[in-house]
Amino acid sequence: MSDSSKNSIAFVRTEVLPELPPPSNATGAVRWMRDNLFATPGNSVLTIAAILVIYIVLSATVPWMINGIWNSDSLSQCREILDGQSGACFAVLAERWNQLLFGFTYPKDIYWRPGLAFVLLFVAVAPVLFFDLPRKLLLFTAVYPFIAFYLIWGGSVMVPLVALAGFVAGAIVFLRLIKNSFAVSAFGALVAAIVVWYAGGFLIPEAEITEGAMRSIPSRDLGGFMLNMMLGVTCVSLSLPIGIALALGRQSSMPFIKMVCVVFIEFVRGVPLITLLFVASVMLSYFFPPEATVDLFLRVVIMITLFSAAYIAEVIRGGLAALPKGQYEAGDSLGLDYAQSMRLIILPQALKISIPGIVNVAVGLFKDTTLVSVISMFDLVGMIRGPILASTEWNGVYWELFLFAAVLFFVVCYGISQYSQWLERRLATDHR
Amino acid sequence: MKKTLILGALTLAGLAATAASAATVDDVKARGKLNCGVTTGLVGFAAPDANGVWEGFDVGVCRAVAAAVLGDGNAVEFVPTTGKTRFTALASGEIDMLARNTTWTFSRDVDLKFEFTGVNYYDGQGFMVPKALGVSSAKDLDGATVCIQTGTTTELNLADFFRANNISYEPVPIETNAEAQQQYLAGACDVYTTDASGLAATRATFEAPGDHVLLPEIISKEPLGPLVRHGDNNWGDIVRWTFNALVTAEELGVTSANLAEMSAGSNNPEINRLLGTEGNLGEMLGLSADWAKNAIGVAGNYGEIFDANIGEATSIGLSRGLNAQWKDGGLMYSPPFR
């Protein structure tokens, strides 16, 4: 029996078979495509249609880009070189890149000045954006606006120095008097700053510096993407504190402050930005005597800042409204005064909630800076639409120029968006 | 940055807040520069080149005036203006004169309180069609689709023209010249209509300009000229007669090539008066005796400026047409220098 029982089973495997790879149609790229691209007949049709569209787009653009001409003096010369083939005329970028970046009147030999200001911008902004960096770097951030002003506008070094001295004097007075009362110290700081500025005004030499590396550049000579960056950075950084103040003011229990903030926000939000810009450029020049007008750049900065401050105020108000009432009451029950409870409890939470909204406004604002081209300031779009397309050599080059503008704006806006996503992850606002 | 700017602006404003005097010419002389309003960019008429130097037909007028007043054709601060900001810039005193292909109309002259000092280009609304359409006259355009810029006088002129000729059309409204160019080339409309100079400039940028023709009909009057503010007649005279000097120079055969020779004195008394070797015309204007010589010396006479910027030798290729001298059947007619 033992024999037969032994032989009744012809073969017994004593070890486990090695795992076979899954069948080829259930793994790897094939499986992925089956799952994601061709799961149902409907999906398959959509996939094929999408591939077709991508092919059509790429087959038109890729040869156009690859055939691009980088060396030529005019559009007609480009066309001669291409000889009927499809191809881009990137030569316009090669010839006019400096005008696109800096405007057409900024002197070529001092491009390094705005260039350096741009590089330093990253150093100044880094400690604000990334709070792991040493806090001492914030000192540079505080000084940066004056350095940038001096680099871009040039002229007498006394102008930014006196301005800085005024701020320092104001800050010192403020800190000395803050123990008495906020109103007194703020007023004292203002007086101190004005006194320093007035006295410093006599130190500023009257003669304009017209020669050398640090000669002064009038505002109307600014242009190109530099102008967009300057307006964007200045207006975003100014409108954030103003927006916070407006949002708090709107929630204030003091009727006068509340009314002022509500009227301001509702008025500014109800008016198109382009109207405000026209007011800045056209109407204001009627109110000042000729030759004594406020700088056009400054007028535009004020208008854009007010505009975006109203929007940011509403975004932050949303953040404030999202906080449970218990948070406010917690602050009160701890015996904190208004400023303390706002600074320590309410605003950190409200601002965290508001990050996506604020970034949204910032990105929109940065792109809105191209609107200044309608009041004959030559920002990037103004340069393209005005001088470059109006030159006899390059009239008719649209795609290449606007593609270049799109790339520059995309890089900046995508960067802002990526930063905000990192910040949200870092702060983990959803408390999960 | 804002506060520093306020500070800087206040300082500058304080420095510059000298009382605005009534005489523009004194302001210009004191400043050492002429503030001249130009367009933000129009092919052939005004545009900065790769080095940021303004050039063009309207720019030529600015430079001539600067040379007449200050003796230097480069002593000009070009202030770019858009169609919307140009008149406020002039009225507020931001610019001393405007040379921005501006049509001389009754309401601009009278109601807006400006003074047109002449016409440097006689323009008119024209039509451009593809050659393949086989049309030789605008009256054959019955039932055509027409690309037209909205909100302009050209729109109204077009309606008038088609109504007067009792033919129909279908308008394709568009916003800007650049958009019109694309729409027209893409075949969205059979006809593109705007100022004839603009049509010529647009056609010059096409890949195959020869495939498109400008129809002979000109359906409106668009006299373009430089203008100044009301109320300073002496300044208006300077701009007017500087331009007249350019026109007269062409009529009398004074060019940039023979200017030096002519200004040494000639047998023609009018040339002598123009160039300041006889009489005291410059003194009457409050300028130096050689004011007209300086103006002509910048880029030559009217004809030379025309040929160099928009004439037949350029890519824009405009013929003189109405802008020829009166002796050649055009409208360029300067009062005598006497």
Boltz contact constraints between the chains, C-beta under 6 A:
constraints:
  - contact:
      token1: [A, 79]
      token2: [B, 207]
      max_distance: 6.0
  - contact:
      token1: [A, 95]
      token2: [B, 50]
      max_distance: 6.0
  - contact:
      token1: [A, 104]
      token2: [B, 48]
      max_distance: 6.0
  - contact:
      token1: [A, 104]
      token2: [B, 52]
      max_distance: 6.0
  - contact:
      token1: [A, 105]
      token2: [B, 52]
      max_distance: 6.0
  - contact:
      token1: [A, 145]
      token2: [B, 1]
      max_distance: 6.0
  - contact:
      token1: [A, 149]
      token2: [B, 1]
      max_distance: 6.0
  - contact:
      token1: [A, 149]
      token2: [B, 4]
      max_distance: 6.0
  - contact:
      token1: [A, 159]
      token2: [B, 8]
      max_distance: 6.0
  - contact:
      token1: [A, 160]
      token2: [B, 4]
      max_distance: 6.0
  - contact:
      token1: [A, 163]
      token2: [B, 4]
      max_distance: 6.0
  - contact:
      token1: [A, 163]
      token2: [B, 7]
      max_distance: 6.0
  - contact:
      token1: [A, 197]
      token2: [B, 7]
      max_distance: 6.0
  - contact:
      token1: [A, 201]
      token2: [B, 11]
      max_distance: 6.0
  - contact:
      token1: [A, 204]
      token2: [B, 11]
      max_distance: 6.0
  - contact:
      token1: [A, 234]
      token2: [B, 1]
      max_distance: 6.0
  - contact:
      token1: [A, 238]
      token2: [B, 2]
      max_distance: 6.0
  - contact:
      token1: [A, 282]
      token2: [B, 85]
      max_distance: 6.0
  - contact:
      token1: [A, 282]
      token2: [B, 88]
      max_distance: 6.0
  - contact:
      token1: [A, 285]
      token2: [B, 92]
      max_distance: 6.0
  - contact:
      token1: [A, 285]
      token2: [B, 94]
      max_distance: 6.0
  - contact:
      token1: [A, 286]
      token2: [B, 92]
      max_distance: 6.0
  - contact:
      token1: [A, 289]
      token2: [B, 20]
      max_distance: 6.0
  - contact:
      token1: [A, 290]
      token2: [B, 20]
      max_distance: 6.0
  - contact:
      token1: [A, 290]
      token2: [B, 93]
      max_distance: 6.0
  - contact:
      token1: [A, 291]
      token2: [B, 16]
      max_distance: 6.0
  - contact:
      token1: [A, 292]
      token2: [B, 13]
      max_distance: 6.0
  - contact:
      token1: [A, 292]
      token2: [B, 16]
      max_distance: 6.0
  - contact:
      token1: [A, 292]
      token2: [B, 17]
      max_distance: 6.0
  - contact:
      token1: [A, 294]
      token2: [B, 9]
      max_distance: 6.0
  - contact:
      token1: [A, 295]
      token2: [B, 9]
      max_distance: 6.0
  - contact:
      token1: [A, 298]
      token2: [B, 5]
      max_distance: 6.0
  - contact:
      token1: [A, 298]
      token2: [B, 9]
      max_distance: 6.0
  - contact:
      token1: [A, 376]
      token2: [B, 40]
      max_distance: 6.0
  - contact:
      token1: [A, 376]
      token2: [B, 80]
      max_distance: 6.0
  - contact:
      token1: [A, 376]
      token2: [B, 81]
      max_distance: 6.0
  - contact:
      token1: [A, 376]
      token2: [B, 82]
      max_distance: 6.0
  - contact:
      token1: [A, 376]
      token2: [B, 85]
      max_distance: 6.0
  - contact:
      token1: [A, 386]
      token2: [B, 40]
      max_distance: 6.0
  - contact:
      token1: [A, 386]
      token2: [B, 41]
      max_distance: 6.0
  - contact:
      token1: [A, 387]
      token2: [B, 41]
      max_distance: 6.0
  - contact:
      token1: [A, 387]
      token2: [B, 47]
      max_distance: 6.0
  - contact:
      token1: [A, 387]
      token2: [B, 48]
      max_distance: 6.0
  - contact:
      token1: [A, 390]
      token2: [B, 41]
      max_distance: 6.0
  - contact:
      token1: [A, 390]
      token2: [B, 42]
      max_distance: 6.0
  - contact:
      token1: [A, 390]
      token2: [B, 43]
      max_distance: 6.0
  - contact:
      token1: [A, 390]
      token2: [B, 47]
      max_distance: 6.0
  - contact:
      token1: [A, 391]
      token2: [B, 47]
      max_distance: 6.0
  - contact:
      token1: [A, 392]
      token2: [B, 43]
      max_distance: 6.0
  - contact:
      token1: [A, 392]
      token2: [B, 315]
      max_distance: 6.0
  - contact:
      token1: [A, 395]
      token2: [B, 43]
      max_distance: 6.0
  - contact:
      token1: [A, 395]
      token2: [B, 205]
      max_distance: 6.0
  - contact:
      token1: [A, 396]
      token2: [B, 205]
      max_distance: 6.0
